[in-house]
């Protein structure tokens, strides 16, 4: 079985992590064929059984310093792709469409509270274990930060753009 391993908040906001170190740490934890994607802490691993998010988080934190880990299967990523409510943006501007993978399912009340905090042209919608967030004017200057998202939803998360989610899904295959 293959799975995507996503780290929260690396190579942003001052937290630097070389992907070679991430890959080496995964190998030490029993995933020697791990393949990293990009610089944001995304990898694909293969194992006999579904990797434990808690065990990966503990092992990677011991090797690399405190980290939060999110694990998604190929089926889960395919469900995220299929449920996308922003299909036009996915085609026209995939770099500005983010999927925020969450440590739980966002509630309707949390999403409504988050929508009430949007001051720009951003749009959000709940998905399977995730939040879709469209940033038509870019992420960098947006007031819709991860801190705002996490406070409104009461869930921790890590974001990847639409292109990265598609590439991870391809790497996971069937």
VENLINMO-V702200 format. One record per backbone hydrogen bond with DSSP energy under -1.0 kcal/mol. CO is the residue of the C=O (numbers start at 1). NH is the residue of the N-H. If there is no record, write none. Layout:
{{CO;NH} {CO;NH}}
//
This chain:
{{1;47} {3;45} {4;72} {5;43} {6;70} {12;15} {15;11} {18;22} {19;23} {20;24} {21;25} {22;26} {23;27} {24;28} {25;29} {26;31} {27;30} {31;34} {35;44} {41;7} {42;37} {43;5} {44;35} {45;3} {52;56} {53;57} {54;58} {55;59} {56;60} {57;61} {58;62} {59;63} {60;64} {61;65} {68;8} {70;6} {72;4} {73;77} {74;78} {75;79} {76;80} {77;81} {78;82} {79;83} {86;90} {87;91} {88;92} {89;93} {93;96} {94;97} {94;162} {96;135} {97;162} {98;133} {99;160} {100;131} {101;158} {102;104} {107;111} {108;112} {109;113} {110;114} {111;115} {112;116} {114;117} {123;134} {125;132} {127;129} {127;130} {129;102} {130;127} {131;100} {132;125} {133;98} {134;123} {135;138} {139;142} {143;145} {145;149} {146;150} {147;151} {148;152} {149;153} {150;154} {156;103} {158;101} {160;99} {161;165} {162;166} {163;167} {164;168} {165;169} {166;170} {167;171} {168;172} {169;173}}
//
